[in-house]
Amino acid sequence: FDLDDQAEDDSPEFDFVQYPKYPKGKTQLHFDIRELCSLSKKSENDMFDFNMAFISFTVKKDGTLENIRIDGISNKKEMQKIIKFLSISTFTPGFVKGEMVNSSVQFSVNLNE
């Protein structure tokens, strides 16, 4: 499951599946993560020089997160900030056919200021 490709809630094709959600929404999740970090471009002249974090985790049936993984950034201090934030966050769990399920989530966030 990828938050960037989330199906619309009212789509009849996906009535039996409800994906996990950040209570404040996908856009706010990206903003909240970006606000934690103090990374900037290494070179102001390079438009492709950015810090992209690739984040994955499992949303458990109770809404807590486990197996948090972050790739793409080497700054361990910044990575720990994101992991700490996610580890205390609670999501609305996913559902399949009306039953809560553990759900894998993956997405990317541009961490530049």
Secondary structure, DSSP 8 states (H G I E B T S, - for coil): -BGGG---TT-GGGTTEE--B-TT-HHHHHHHHHHH--B--S-TT-TT---EEEEEEEE-TTS-EEEEEEES---HHHHHHHHHHHHH---B-EEETTEEE-EEEEEEEE-B-
